[in-house]
C-alpha cells in the first residue's frame, strides 16, 4: 500500500481519495489524521492598547508674597521698635518745677537726640505719666533741640508729665538723612523708638503714655496710634491727618495753585517730591486705590489705641481745616472717641488761642493718661 503522504500518481486520484475517505470515516475525533488535516485557527492576538505616558505636573515656584511698602501700616506693625536706654548728653537749665536735659537713643542704628523733661518732687508709685511730643515741620538745617515749642513743652512738663521731644533723624545733631515725613516712615520710626526708650526711663510709668503732635507731628501721632496699642490718648493740633488721596488733591497753601500729580521723575525721597515718587511706582489713587489705602492711617482708625482730641484754626493757611474735620467724622463713623475744637480766625499755630488750646490739651491727658491706672510695665 503506497505511503499516504506520497504524491498521487496520475490516474490513481480516485482510488486514493476513496481510501482516504474510508480512513477518515473509521477514525474518531482523536485520529492523528484529523489532527493533521484540521484547519488550525491562529490564537487571537490582543489589540495593543496604547500605554498612557505618565504626565508630570510641573512644580511651579512658590508665588512670592508682595513686600508691603515701608509706609504701609501692615509693614509698620510688623517691625520692632526696641529703642534703647536714654543717655543724658547735656544737662540744661531747669524749667518751672522740672529738670531739662538733652538725651540720645538708638533708632535704626542711628543716634537720635531729644529733649527730656522730668517733673521735680516725689514721683507717683508707678512713675510719672509721659507725653511724647512730636514737632511739626522745621527745615532740618535750622532745627535746634531747645528752640521752638518752649511754651508747649512747658505746659505739660509743669503739670506733672515727663516730656520727650524727639529730634527726628537729620534734625539738629541727630544722625541720618532727613527724607521727609510723608514719603518715608523714618520720622515715625524715630518717634516709636523714642517712646520705647522713654518708657525705660526709671522715673517713667510705661503704662501711662500719651502723644501730642502739631502739623507733620500730627501725622506722626495718628500713624503711631494705629501702629501700636501703647498710646492711651492723642492730641493733634493743625494735623496733616487726611488720607493720602486727600493729601494728593486737597492740600495747598493759600494762594497756591491747585496741586497736580504727575509721574515726573524726582530724586528718591526728596522732600516734597513724595507724591511723584509714589505715583511713578504705584500709579495714582484712581489706578491703584488698594495701595493708597494701605499707607493711609485713616483706613485703620477703628484700631486707634485711644481717644483723640483735635484742634484747628479756621484761618490756617498751611494745613486745611477740612483735614481735621474729615478725621473727626471718620473716627465717629467707626464708633471711636474723638473731639474737635475749632478756633475762629486762628492760624496754624493757634497763636490767638494758645492758652485755651493748651489748657484743653492738658485736661484731656489728665483724664485719659494721668488718671489711668499705672501699669509699671
Secondary structure, DSSP 8 states (H G I E B T S, - for coil): ---TTS---TT-HHHHHHHHHHHHHTS-TT-HHHHHHS-------------------------------TTSHHHHHHS-------EEEEEEEEETTEEEEEEEEEETTEEEEEEEEEE-S---TT-EEEEEEE-----GGG--TTSS-HHHHHHHHTTTEEEEEE--TTSTT--S----SSS-SHHHHHHHHHHHHHHHSTTEEEEEEEEEEETHHHHHHHHHHHH-S---EEEEES---S-HHHHHHH---TTS-----------TT-TT-HHHHHHHHH--TTT-HHHHHHH-GGGGGGG-SSEEEEEEETT-SSS-HHHHHHHHHHHHHTT--EEEEEETT--TT-GGGHHHHHHHHHHHHIIIIITS-----
